Amino acid sequence: NGNTIIEYDFFTGLEQEVERFPTPDELWHRYQVGQGLSGDLVDARLVPDFHNPKKVPRYYQRIAIDRAIESILTGQRRNLLTLATGTGKTTVAFQICWKLWSAKWNIKKDPTRSTRILFLADRNVLVDDPMAKDFAPFDKARWKIEGEAIKSRDMYFAIYQAIARDERRPGLYKEYAPDFFDLIVIDECHRGSARDESNWREILEYFEPAVQLGMTATPLREDNRDTYLYFGNPLYTYSLKQGIADGFLSPYRVHRILTTFDATGWRPDKGQTDKFGRVVPDDEYHTKDFERTISIDARTQAIAKHITDFLKKTDRHSKTIVFCVDQEHADQMRRALHNLNTDLLNEIPPGEEYVARVTSDEGKIGKGFLGKFQDPEERYPVILTTSQLLTTGVDAPTCQNVVLVRTVGSMSEFKQIIGRGTRVREENGKLFFNILDYTGSATQMFADPEFDGEPALVSEEEIDEDGETIEGSEHVEEEQDDPSNEEETSDPNFDDENPEPRKFYVHGGPGGIDTEVTMDLDFDGSKLRTVQITQYVADTVRTLYTNPDDLRTLWSDFEQRSSVVDAFEERGIDFQELAAQVGHPDADPFDLLCHLAFNAPLLTRKQRAEKLRKEKQDFFDQFGPEAKAILEEVLNKY
């Protein structure tokens, strides 16, 4: 009220009346005392960021950087930052490293020695990309540890596998003294580095004198509890839900698709053999078995056709990642998608591919495809098929579709997978992304109360062996995957150790894909509500016909109208059901389609008949009494 000044001290918790406001110098001194900062630590805290006008830290990145710096400067040995995929963890890590390196901070408090930092991850793509891009300002101070222990640089990069011990090597990391590094940044630290039994864990324990900063996108759950036990509670958490609400991450649309093989299971005929002549065990096979125990070609073909049709309805050049069970399955899916899109071959430049497999088997060729896929300026490849390789750490800002054709039982892995699509790329028109879920994994994870990012829309449908939508829906059993699994390989060819193929290979026979149920968030974003199929129908109409006149021309011709009806039925749209769902059972199908797609006025059949009588009276007058009576009867029937 202007009469007194009340001070709240959040360091001491005290509340008191004071005579005047503190001066800036007084506040700065009290802040240093409260934070435990003095001398060189203050200087390090005040080092400015590396200025990059294209990557100015966002507010949450600023908080993460500041909290990490403060924790490190005050002597905290193990630190953790939890930032959702797509929120710029690498940018945060770089700024932390840059500020400490610029201040010549080190664990020995030697002002004459440079800071030595190790950036550690479990995959080459997770170190090569940051080393070449975000960490480029370190210039010649950078070095990737491969094969030999170079000790003359400041900013080191390595993957666990290159420095860990194995059957052939004692461990390259031991050629560095335990106190050689001042800071170790562990990217995607939930992926096994903190597990008690992990030989990667022994690397972190060997470098125990160093300050260790874990970076992860996955909040605490049973499947990554070791990470939190090792690093402690996060210094800061920025969730997927926060990122979407702030507009920094893309909201997503979920399409739940069920093949009939998944909906009802598949059972072989008595004595049925696979393509190698082996009798398939008489059993009921479900989603968890497909491409692990048994490979059903008809299922793969149906899914590939449905993906192709989905892209045709939306954008055939929207970048898409398809997650398969193993490397062989990824190749089967690649071949099926390639064969369904041969009509595009003439427009694809030599040396480019519309669809490519990127797994560990492809080596440099796969890296080339991946690099082009990540580049917003490159059009090809459009589709990548993979199994485990792209589940984490791949920055693909224009990825519009994330496709799940394998079960994902781990929330940590699931968040990493959908993170491939969360980047916003406004200049490329990418403001949301689609999740096509063929195994029920996404639906299951979104139903988890611990999941913090509600879908913008969920649709559910079932497809047949031809990839077409059919009526019905079923529940699918789930399998709990181990998120630490490396990329699975599978090969139908015989090998020396195992003379039998790993799976049974069958065509699968006829099958069926189901209707689509759509859900969207309510106005406050807290619950999912049912949305009619209207949006799907409107999108379909606009894909097939650019304007109402095109549709009217075809609809007016009886033979052409049959082809129009067939086109909609092929896409799972039944006019009677549609009219009932939108609450207009007495509407003409043509009017209904134009209303949903082009906002045309919606007339009942009776209104349309009355309009014809009034506006086309000359048409009726040209007929005699009997003909008029017949026409009236036809109108009444209509």
Sequence and secondary structure as in RCSB ss.txt:
>XXXX:A:sequence
NGNTIIEYDFFTGLEQEVERFPTPDELWHRYQVGQGLSGDLVDARLVPDFHNPKKVPRYYQRIAIDRAIESILTG
QRRNLLTLATGTGKTTVAFQICWKLWSAKWNIKKDPTRSTRILFLADRNVLVDDPMAKDFAPFDKARWKIEGEAI
KSRDMYFAIYQAIARDERRPGLYKEYAPDFFDLIVIDECHRGSARDESNWREILEYFEPAVQLGMTATPLREDNR
DTYLYFGNPLYTYSLKQGIADGFLSPYRVHRILTTFDATGWRPDKGQTDKFGRVVPDDEYHTKDFERTISIDART
QAIAKHITDFLKKTDRHSKTIVFCVDQEHADQMRRALHNLNTDLLNEIPPGEEYVARVTSDEGKIGKGFLGKFQD
PEERYPVILTTSQLLTTGVDAPTCQNVVLVRTVGSMSEFKQIIGRGTRVREENGKLFFNILDYTGSATQMFADPE
FDGEPALVSEEEIDEDGETIEGSEHVEEEQDDPSNEEETSDPNFDDENPEPRKFYVHGGPGGIDTEVTMDLDFDG
SKLRTVQITQYVADTVRTLYTNPDDLRTLWSDFEQRSSVVDAFEERGIDFQELAAQVGHPDADPFDLLCHLAFNA
PLLTRKQRAEKLRKEKQDFFDQFGPEAKAILEEVLNKY
>XXXX:A:secstr
  S EEEE TTT  EEEESS   HHHHHHHHHHHHT  THHHHHHT      TTS   HHHHHHHHHHHHHHHTT
 SEEEEEE TTS HHHHHHHHHHHHHHTT  TT  TTS   EEEEESSHHHHHHHHHTTTGGGGGGEEE  SS  
 S SEEEEEHHHHS  SS S GGGGS TTS SEEEEETTTTTTT TT HHHHHHHHTTTSEEEEEES  S GGGH
HHHHHH S SEEE HHHHHHHTSB  EEEEEEEEHHHHH B   TT B TTS B  S  B GGGBTTTEEEHHHH
HHHHHHHHHHHHHS TTSEEEEE SSHHHHHHHHHHHHHHTGGGGGGS TT  SEEE SGGGHHHHHHHHHHHH 
TT     EEEESSTTSSS   TTEEEEEE S    HHHHHHHHGGG B BGGGTBS EEEEESSSHHHHHHHSTT
     SEEEEEEEETTS EES           TT       SS  SS  S SSEEE     EE   EEEEE TTS
SSEEEE THHHHHHHHHHH SSHHHHHHHHHSHHHHHHHHHHHHHTT  HHHHHHHTT TTB HHHHHHHHHH  
   BHHHHHHHHHHHTHHHHHTS HHHHHHHHHHHHH 
